[in-house]
Each structure stands twice: as structure tokens, then as C-alpha cells.
Amino acid sequence: MSGLKEIFSKAKNSKFIKDLLITVIGQLAVLLVTFGLNKLLSNTVTIAEFGIYNVIKKVSAVAGYIMLIALGIALPKYIPECRERKDEKGAAYYFVAALLIIGFMSVLTISLMVIFQTPLSKLFFGEDGFAKYMLPTAFYSFAVALTTYVYSYYRSVERYYAYNISQIIVQVLTFLPAIFLYFDLIILLWVWTAVFSVFSLTVLLKAFLKLK
């Protein structure tokens, strides 16, 4: 019995268990909000509009990944290595260099999506008449890339509470505007772009100032 109490006591005070618990709670919140958003839109817009929304989400995920060019994976590897050897300057360099690369790739990707919006919209949506969605989708993709970078930064500095809380905040910022703007997908995309960008840039500015 004492052995069992000791196990529970160690688990209670374990940083790993705490991080695991908050991560599970955060992921459950993300799943619930995503389900709620899909349910809201499926019940309030037409089948065609819901299909357009899903295509835009897929396109923005791909475009956002191109803007990140795997830096969301690299950052949690290289910054901890710098911190392990007490190289805070190196960690700051990685952080800033990654932001500059993402900025360059974002400008390039957005430019291509805008310049070739008509052929790309036909490729993504399967027919003409959807070019009007390309500009908001391009900038929404940039906002998605920024939020993903924020998540990567929090993981790289082992701030798992902040990582999961930021995910919950982003999901709430996704769901609330949809309640009031579900009838106009283009406006909704611009609002999501604005709130995601403001949130992400605020976090990254604070991180930048902290890294000095």
C-alpha cells in the first residue's frame, strides 16, 4: 500500500505527468472546438459553401506548410540544443533567422497565389469563378503559419502550459467570429487572419524582447 502511495506521490509531483495532462486537455479542447465549428457551419451554410470552406482549410494548411518549410519541426530541435549548452545567443539567432525565412517564404507564396489566382483557383476548386477566394486564403495561410510557429516556439522552450493555452485561445478565436460571420466566408477569412496575426505577433514580439 505504501508503495502505491509513493507511486501516486511521484506522479503528482512529476513535471512529465503535469505536461502530459495539460497537453491532453489542450488537444481535447482543440478537437471539441473543431467539431463545434464544423457542426455550426454545416448547419448554417449551404452544402456548396461548406465544401468551399473545407477546400480553403486544406489549401491554407498546405500553403502554410510551404511558408514554414519545416521550421516548425526544426525550431524545437535546435533551440533546446542551444539552451542545453547555455548558448542563449545561438537560440536567439535561430529564432530570428527562422522568422526571416518564414517572412521571405510568405511573401513569395502569397505573391504566387495572387498572381496566379485564376489558374490556381481552378486547380483547387475544380472550376472557374473562385478566384475571389485566393487573396484571403493566401493571407489566412500566412496567419496559420504564424500560429504554427508560435506553437513550435513554445515547444522549443518547453513551455507546455503556454503551448496548450495558446492552442485553446486560437481555437476560441476561430469559433467566436464564425458565430456572427458564418454567412460571408471571405469576411470570416479576413477576420481570422487579423486576429490570428495579432495574437501570434504579440507572442513573438514578447519572445523576441525576452531573447534580446
Buried (B, 14 or more C-beta within 10 A) or exposed (E): EEEEEEEEEEEEEEEEEBBEBBBEEBEEBBEEBEEBBBEBBEEEBEEEBBEBBEBBEEBBEEBBBBBBBEBBEBBBEBBBEBBEEEBEEBBBBBBEEBBEBBBEBBEEBBEBBBEEBEEBBBEBBEEEEBBEBBBBBBBBBBBBBBBBBBBBBBBBBBBBEBBBBBBBBBBEBBBEBBEEBBEEBBEBBBBBBBBBBEBBBEBBEEBBEEBE
